[in-house]
Amino acid sequence: MAFSPLNWVNNAAAFGKLIRIVPLAAWGGGAVLLGTAAVLPQLRAPFSWTGPFAALLAVLLLQGIAAHSLNDVADWQSGTDRSTAGILSGGSGVLKKNLFTARQLLLFFRYSLFLSLALTCYLCYQHHSLSLFLFLLIGLWAAVAYTCNPLRLAYRPLLGEWLAAWPAMVACTAGTSFLLAGSIPVISWWAGIIHATISVAWLMQHHLPDIAADLTARPVKNTTVAYLCAHLGWRYVTLPSGLYFFLVLVFGLAALSWHRGFALSMLTGLAGMLLALATDPRSIADITRKQMVMMLLSSLHFCLLSASFIYY
């Protein structure tokens, strides 16, 4: 289907599928909320929504459009998105349903890159600081290195989460705090670290339905869970999600001395770990149900933790 203004309703719906609003809100939206709440009590000037709005716009451009466009093209070309049986996984589906072409997705990537660069230049001018470019570079690195050759980190165990997804979420939280206050308090760093780890934990759950398709892709998409399945068997594939949630518990305990709200992180880590280890990796329905609960846990965590920063 051609991208035409005459079909703007259909195109808007297709674009909504591409940006994947729910995971976009759970990942980047949660990071922006936490970064805002971490500095809100210490702001001397009257609060303005311009800063959080600019941060959300950057998230939309870099994660929602740039990263998702590149990822859809790469996973379609390797074949994994063509054969996955996942319900929530398998990309946005815009290529499978012929809503956009690969060429259009690459064009969206270029537009989003240009707009995010223009936005960062404007913010640097407004705040008289070039430091914001560092956060742009981290976000751009995550979008490109996660998917594109020669690194293609999403296709390598551990590297996709630790060198792309995780630092991008930490930078998003810290960058929002820096944009609003010109500094990054310790609780913002801890909030970013914990939110990033929760996001990666349910990302491991998200990859479970794609294991068979990932292992037959060309090149093979060796996500952490797919690699474990190929080398150790199905009984071990729920361990990465469980271990990441255990890290959330540990990080929450370490951060507790900085703010008592991080007790919520400990509870989230414990609940997520139990959900992960109770998952039947052979049942897509069970994987999907538990992933939805994990996403709900993540959303409750960043909302309640943000409220604790502001009111306690």
Contacts in CASP RR format, 6 or more apart in sequence:
PFRMAT RR
TARGET T0000
AUTHOR 0000-0000-0000
METHOD contacts of the structure
MODEL  1
MAFSPLNWVNNAAAFGKLIRIVPLAAWGGGAVLLGTAAVLPQLRAPFSWT
GPFAALLAVLLLQGIAAHSLNDVADWQSGTDRSTAGILSGGSGVLKKNLF
TARQLLLFFRYSLFLSLALTCYLCYQHHSLSLFLFLLIGLWAAVAYTCNP
LRLAYRPLLGEWLAAWPAMVACTAGTSFLLAGSIPVISWWAGIIHATISV
AWLMQHHLPDIAADLTARPVKNTTVAYLCAHLGWRYVTLPSGLYFFLVLV
FGLAALSWHRGFALSMLTGLAGMLLALATDPRSIADITRKQMVMMLLSSL
HFCLLSASFIYY
1 7 0 8 1.000
1 10 0 8 1.000
1 14 0 8 1.000
1 98 0 8 1.000
1 99 0 8 1.000
1 100 0 8 1.000
3 11 0 8 1.000
3 100 0 8 1.000
3 104 0 8 1.000
4 11 0 8 1.000
5 11 0 8 1.000
10 99 0 8 1.000
14 94 0 8 1.000
14 99 0 8 1.000
14 100 0 8 1.000
17 92 0 8 1.000
17 93 0 8 1.000
17 94 0 8 1.000
17 99 0 8 1.000
18 64 0 8 1.000
18 65 0 8 1.000
18 68 0 8 1.000
18 69 0 8 1.000
18 72 0 8 1.000
18 92 0 8 1.000
18 94 0 8 1.000
18 99 0 8 1.000
18 100 0 8 1.000
18 105 0 8 1.000
18 108 0 8 1.000
19 60 0 8 1.000
19 64 0 8 1.000
19 65 0 8 1.000
19 68 0 8 1.000
19 92 0 8 1.000
20 64 0 8 1.000
20 68 0 8 1.000
20 91 0 8 1.000
20 92 0 8 1.000
22 295 0 8 1.000
23 295 0 8 1.000
24 59 0 8 1.000
24 60 0 8 1.000
24 63 0 8 1.000
24 64 0 8 1.000
25 299 0 8 1.000
26 199 0 8 1.000
26 295 0 8 1.000
26 298 0 8 1.000
26 299 0 8 1.000
27 59 0 8 1.000
27 63 0 8 1.000
27 169 0 8 1.000
27 199 0 8 1.000
28 56 0 8 1.000
28 59 0 8 1.000
28 63 0 8 1.000
28 169 0 8 1.000
28 172 0 8 1.000
29 56 0 8 1.000
29 59 0 8 1.000
29 302 0 8 1.000
30 195 0 8 1.000
30 299 0 8 1.000
30 302 0 8 1.000
31 59 0 8 1.000
31 169 0 8 1.000
31 172 0 8 1.000
31 173 0 8 1.000
31 176 0 8 1.000
31 192 0 8 1.000
31 195 0 8 1.000
31 196 0 8 1.000
31 302 0 8 1.000
32 52 0 8 1.000
32 55 0 8 1.000
32 56 0 8 1.000
32 59 0 8 1.000
32 172 0 8 1.000
32 173 0 8 1.000
32 176 0 8 1.000
33 52 0 8 1.000
33 302 0 8 1.000
33 303 0 8 1.000
33 306 0 8 1.000
34 173 0 8 1.000
34 176 0 8 1.000
34 188 0 8 1.000
34 191 0 8 1.000
34 192 0 8 1.000
34 195 0 8 1.000
34 302 0 8 1.000
34 305 0 8 1.000
34 306 0 8 1.000
34 309 0 8 1.000
35 173 0 8 1.000
35 174 0 8 1.000
35 175 0 8 1.000
35 176 0 8 1.000
35 177 0 8 1.000
35 180 0 8 1.000
35 188 0 8 1.000
35 191 0 8 1.000
35 192 0 8 1.000
36 52 0 8 1.000
36 55 0 8 1.000
36 176 0 8 1.000
36 177 0 8 1.000
36 180 0 8 1.000
36 306 0 8 1.000
37 305 0 8 1.000
37 306 0 8 1.000
37 307 0 8 1.000
37 309 0 8 1.000
37 310 0 8 1.000
38 173 0 8 1.000
38 177 0 8 1.000
38 185 0 8 1.000
38 187 0 8 1.000
38 188 0 8 1.000
38 191 0 8 1.000
38 309 0 8 1.000
39 177 0 8 1.000
39 180 0 8 1.000
39 181 0 8 1.000
39 183 0 8 1.000
39 185 0 8 1.000
39 188 0 8 1.000
40 47 0 8 1.000
40 180 0 8 1.000
40 309 0 8 1.000
40 310 0 8 1.000
41 309 0 8 1.000
41 310 0 8 1.000
42 181 0 8 1.000
42 185 0 8 1.000
43 180 0 8 1.000
43 181 0 8 1.000
51 176 0 8 1.000
51 179 0 8 1.000
51 180 0 8 1.000
52 176 0 8 1.000
52 180 0 8 1.000
54 119 0 8 1.000
54 123 0 8 1.000
54 179 0 8 1.000
55 172 0 8 1.000
55 175 0 8 1.000
55 176 0 8 1.000
55 179 0 8 1.000
57 119 0 8 1.000
58 116 0 8 1.000
58 119 0 8 1.000
58 120 0 8 1.000
58 136 0 8 1.000
59 172 0 8 1.000
61 112 0 8 1.000
61 113 0 8 1.000
61 115 0 8 1.000
61 116 0 8 1.000
61 119 0 8 1.000
62 112 0 8 1.000
62 116 0 8 1.000
62 136 0 8 1.000
62 139 0 8 1.000
62 140 0 8 1.000
62 142 0 8 1.000
62 143 0 8 1.000
63 139 0 8 1.000
63 143 0 8 1.000
63 168 0 8 1.000
64 112 0 8 1.000
65 108 0 8 1.000
65 109 0 8 1.000
65 111 0 8 1.000
65 112 0 8 1.000
66 108 0 8 1.000
66 109 0 8 1.000
66 112 0 8 1.000
66 113 0 8 1.000
66 116 0 8 1.000
66 140 0 8 1.000
66 143 0 8 1.000
67 142 0 8 1.000
67 143 0 8 1.000
67 146 0 8 1.000
67 147 0 8 1.000
68 91 0 8 1.000
68 92 0 8 1.000
69 105 0 8 1.000
69 106 0 8 1.000
69 108 0 8 1.000
69 109 0 8 1.000
69 112 0 8 1.000
70 105 0 8 1.000
70 106 0 8 1.000
70 109 0 8 1.000
70 143 0 8 1.000
70 144 0 8 1.000
70 146 0 8 1.000
70 147 0 8 1.000
70 148 0 8 1.000
71 91 0 8 1.000
71 146 0 8 1.000
71 147 0 8 1.000
71 154 0 8 1.000
72 81 0 8 1.000
72 91 0 8 1.000
72 92 0 8 1.000
72 93 0 8 1.000
72 94 0 8 1.000
72 95 0 8 1.000
72 105 0 8 1.000
73 95 0 8 1.000
73 102 0 8 1.000
73 105 0 8 1.000
73 106 0 8 1.000
73 147 0 8 1.000
74 147 0 8 1.000
74 148 0 8 1.000
74 152 0 8 1.000
74 154 0 8 1.000
75 81 0 8 1.000
75 90 0 8 1.000
75 91 0 8 1.000
75 217 0 8 1.000
75 221 0 8 1.000
76 82 0 8 1.000
76 95 0 8 1.000
76 96 0 8 1.000
76 102 0 8 1.000
77 102 0 8 1.000
78 155 0 8 1.000
78 217 0 8 1.000
78 218 0 8 1.000
78 219 0 8 1.000
78 221 0 8 1.000
79 213 0 8 1.000
79 216 0 8 1.000
79 217 0 8 1.000
79 218 0 8 1.000
80 90 0 8 1.000
80 210 0 8 1.000
80 213 0 8 1.000
80 214 0 8 1.000
80 216 0 8 1.000
80 217 0 8 1.000
80 221 0 8 1.000
81 90 0 8 1.000
81 91 0 8 1.000
81 93 0 8 1.000
81 95 0 8 1.000
81 96 0 8 1.000
81 213 0 8 1.000
82 96 0 8 1.000
82 213 0 8 1.000
83 212 0 8 1.000
83 213 0 8 1.000
83 216 0 8 1.000
84 90 0 8 1.000
84 209 0 8 1.000
84 210 0 8 1.000
84 212 0 8 1.000
84 213 0 8 1.000
84 214 0 8 1.000
85 209 0 8 1.000
85 212 0 8 1.000
85 213 0 8 1.000
85 284 0 8 1.000
86 209 0 8 1.000
86 210 0 8 1.000
86 284 0 8 1.000
86 288 0 8 1.000
87 209 0 8 1.000
87 284 0 8 1.000
87 285 0 8 1.000
87 288 0 8 1.000
88 206 0 8 1.000
88 209 0 8 1.000
88 288 0 8 1.000
88 291 0 8 1.000
88 292 0 8 1.000
89 206 0 8 1.000
89 207 0 8 1.000
89 209 0 8 1.000
89 210 0 8 1.000
90 210 0 8 1.000
90 213 0 8 1.000
93 99 0 8 1.000
94 100 0 8 1.000
94 105 0 8 1.000
95 101 0 8 1.000
95 102 0 8 1.000
95 105 0 8 1.000
100 108 0 8 1.000
113 140 0 8 1.000
116 136 0 8 1.000
116 140 0 8 1.000
117 136 0 8 1.000
120 132 0 8 1.000
120 133 0 8 1.000
120 136 0 8 1.000
123 132 0 8 1.000
123 179 0 8 1.000
124 130 0 8 1.000
124 131 0 8 1.000
124 132 0 8 1.000
124 133 0 8 1.000
127 179 0 8 1.000
127 182 0 8 1.000
129 182 0 8 1.000
131 178 0 8 1.000
132 175 0 8 1.000
132 178 0 8 1.000
132 179 0 8 1.000
134 171 0 8 1.000
135 171 0 8 1.000
135 172 0 8 1.000
135 174 0 8 1.000
135 175 0 8 1.000
135 178 0 8 1.000
138 167 0 8 1.000
138 168 0 8 1.000
138 171 0 8 1.000
139 168 0 8 1.000
139 171 0 8 1.000
139 172 0 8 1.000
141 164 0 8 1.000
141 167 0 8 1.000
141 168 0 8 1.000
142 164 0 8 1.000
142 165 0 8 1.000
142 167 0 8 1.000
142 168 0 8 1.000
143 168 0 8 1.000
145 151 0 8 1.000
145 153 0 8 1.000
145 163 0 8 1.000
145 164 0 8 1.000
146 152 0 8 1.000
146 153 0 8 1.000
146 154 0 8 1.000
146 160 0 8 1.000
146 164 0 8 1.000
146 165 0 8 1.000
147 153 0 8 1.000
147 154 0 8 1.000
151 159 0 8 1.000
152 219 0 8 1.000
153 159 0 8 1.000
153 160 0 8 1.000
153 163 0 8 1.000
153 164 0 8 1.000
154 160 0 8 1.000
154 164 0 8 1.000
154 221 0 8 1.000
154 223 0 8 1.000
155 219 0 8 1.000
155 220 0 8 1.000
155 221 0 8 1.000
155 222 0 8 1.000
155 223 0 8 1.000
156 222 0 8 1.000
157 222 0 8 1.000
157 223 0 8 1.000
157 224 0 8 1.000
157 226 0 8 1.000
157 227 0 8 1.000
157 228 0 8 1.000
158 224 0 8 1.000
161 200 0 8 1.000
161 203 0 8 1.000
161 204 0 8 1.000
161 224 0 8 1.000
165 196 0 8 1.000
165 199 0 8 1.000
165 200 0 8 1.000
165 203 0 8 1.000
166 196 0 8 1.000
166 197 0 8 1.000
166 199 0 8 1.000
166 200 0 8 1.000
167 196 0 8 1.000
168 196 0 8 1.000
169 192 0 8 1.000
169 195 0 8 1.000
169 196 0 8 1.000
169 199 0 8 1.000
169 200 0 8 1.000
170 189 0 8 1.000
170 192 0 8 1.000
170 193 0 8 1.000
170 196 0 8 1.000
172 192 0 8 1.000
173 188 0 8 1.000
173 189 0 8 1.000
173 191 0 8 1.000
173 192 0 8 1.000
173 195 0 8 1.000
173 196 0 8 1.000
174 184 0 8 1.000
174 188 0 8 1.000
174 189 0 8 1.000
174 192 0 8 1.000
175 184 0 8 1.000
177 183 0 8 1.000
177 184 0 8 1.000
177 185 0 8 1.000
177 188 0 8 1.000
178 184 0 8 1.000
186 258 0 8 1.000
187 255 0 8 1.000
187 258 0 8 1.000
187 259 0 8 1.000
187 309 0 8 1.000
190 251 0 8 1.000
190 252 0 8 1.000
190 254 0 8 1.000
190 255 0 8 1.000
190 258 0 8 1.000
190 259 0 8 1.000
190 262 0 8 1.000
191 305 0 8 1.000
191 309 0 8 1.000
193 251 0 8 1.000
193 255 0 8 1.000
194 248 0 8 1.000
194 251 0 8 1.000
194 252 0 8 1.000
194 255 0 8 1.000
194 262 0 8 1.000
194 265 0 8 1.000
195 298 0 8 1.000
195 301 0 8 1.000
195 302 0 8 1.000
197 244 0 8 1.000
197 247 0 8 1.000
197 248 0 8 1.000
197 251 0 8 1.000
198 244 0 8 1.000
198 245 0 8 1.000
198 248 0 8 1.000
198 268 0 8 1.000
198 269 0 8 1.000
198 297 0 8 1.000
198 298 0 8 1.000
198 301 0 8 1.000
199 298 0 8 1.000
200 244 0 8 1.000
201 241 0 8 1.000
201 242 0 8 1.000
201 244 0 8 1.000
201 245 0 8 1.000
201 247 0 8 1.000
201 248 0 8 1.000
201 269 0 8 1.000
201 272 0 8 1.000
201 276 0 8 1.000
201 294 0 8 1.000
202 241 0 8 1.000
202 291 0 8 1.000
202 294 0 8 1.000
202 295 0 8 1.000
202 298 0 8 1.000
204 224 0 8 1.000
204 225 0 8 1.000
204 240 0 8 1.000
204 241 0 8 1.000
204 242 0 8 1.000
204 244 0 8 1.000
204 276 0 8 1.000
205 238 0 8 1.000
205 241 0 8 1.000
205 276 0 8 1.000
205 279 0 8 1.000
205 287 0 8 1.000
205 290 0 8 1.000
205 291 0 8 1.000
205 294 0 8 1.000
206 291 0 8 1.000
207 214 0 8 1.000
207 223 0 8 1.000
207 224 0 8 1.000
207 225 0 8 1.000
207 226 0 8 1.000
208 225 0 8 1.000
208 237 0 8 1.000
208 238 0 8 1.000
208 279 0 8 1.000
208 281 0 8 1.000
208 287 0 8 1.000
209 284 0 8 1.000
209 287 0 8 1.000
209 288 0 8 1.000
210 221 0 8 1.000
210 223 0 8 1.000
210 226 0 8 1.000
211 223 0 8 1.000
211 225 0 8 1.000
211 226 0 8 1.000
211 229 0 8 1.000
211 237 0 8 1.000
211 281 0 8 1.000
213 221 0 8 1.000
214 220 0 8 1.000
214 221 0 8 1.000
214 222 0 8 1.000
214 223 0 8 1.000
214 226 0 8 1.000
215 221 0 8 1.000
215 226 0 8 1.000
215 229 0 8 1.000
215 230 0 8 1.000
220 226 0 8 1.000
222 230 0 8 1.000
224 240 0 8 1.000
225 237 0 8 1.000
225 240 0 8 1.000
225 241 0 8 1.000
228 236 0 8 1.000
228 237 0 8 1.000
228 239 0 8 1.000
228 240 0 8 1.000
229 236 0 8 1.000
229 237 0 8 1.000
234 281 0 8 1.000
234 282 0 8 1.000
235 281 0 8 1.000
237 281 0 8 1.000
238 276 0 8 1.000
238 277 0 8 1.000
238 279 0 8 1.000
238 281 0 8 1.000
239 277 0 8 1.000
241 272 0 8 1.000
241 276 0 8 1.000
241 279 0 8 1.000
241 294 0 8 1.000
242 272 0 8 1.000
242 273 0 8 1.000
242 276 0 8 1.000
242 277 0 8 1.000
245 268 0 8 1.000
245 269 0 8 1.000
245 270 0 8 1.000
245 271 0 8 1.000
245 272 0 8 1.000
245 273 0 8 1.000
245 275 0 8 1.000
245 276 0 8 1.000
246 269 0 8 1.000
246 273 0 8 1.000
248 265 0 8 1.000
248 266 0 8 1.000
248 268 0 8 1.000
248 269 0 8 1.000
248 272 0 8 1.000
249 265 0 8 1.000
249 266 0 8 1.000
249 269 0 8 1.000
249 270 0 8 1.000
249 273 0 8 1.000
251 265 0 8 1.000
252 262 0 8 1.000
252 263 0 8 1.000
252 265 0 8 1.000
252 266 0 8 1.000
253 262 0 8 1.000
253 266 0 8 1.000
255 262 0 8 1.000
255 265 0 8 1.000
256 262 0 8 1.000
256 263 0 8 1.000
256 266 0 8 1.000
259 308 0 8 1.000
259 309 0 8 1.000
259 312 0 8 1.000
260 308 0 8 1.000
260 312 0 8 1.000
261 305 0 8 1.000
261 308 0 8 1.000
261 309 0 8 1.000
261 312 0 8 1.000
262 305 0 8 1.000
264 301 0 8 1.000
264 304 0 8 1.000
264 305 0 8 1.000
264 308 0 8 1.000
265 301 0 8 1.000
265 305 0 8 1.000
268 297 0 8 1.000
268 298 0 8 1.000
268 300 0 8 1.000
268 301 0 8 1.000
271 297 0 8 1.000
272 294 0 8 1.000
272 297 0 8 1.000
275 290 0 8 1.000
275 293 0 8 1.000
275 294 0 8 1.000
275 297 0 8 1.000
276 290 0 8 1.000
276 294 0 8 1.000
278 290 0 8 1.000
279 286 0 8 1.000
279 287 0 8 1.000
279 290 0 8 1.000
280 286 0 8 1.000
280 287 0 8 1.000
281 287 0 8 1.000
END
